[in-house]
């Protein structure tokens, strides 16, 4: 999937039609995100020219989904926010979607997160 920025002149009728199409397309996405929300996972999308950013926040009640979620990321890289909260950055969809996964405070140590993302060596059997 390739996302191309548009530099064509804007026409009000065309913009209105595109907006209606985007809103109609958003409903299946809304249903999927609602399902995740019931599991304790919040997803926030930001769409910009040529890229999509998704911020995934996992609550302590949903930590069991983290290993599968992190395994699905391409080029997963653990890190930390200035607040000390651990995060994992990665991509999906041929690297056109960038994802940031926020890990609940205290769920894992930085060393354990490195094991979960495949960037560190240890026995992961005691992590779950």
Secondary structure, 3 states (H helix, E strand, C coil): CCCCCCCCCCCHHHHHHHHHHHHHHHHHHHHHHHHHHHHCEEEEEEEECCEEEEEEEECHHHHHHHHHHHHCCEEEEEEECCCCCEEEEEEECCCCEEEEEECCCCCCCHHHHHHHCCCCCCCHHHCC
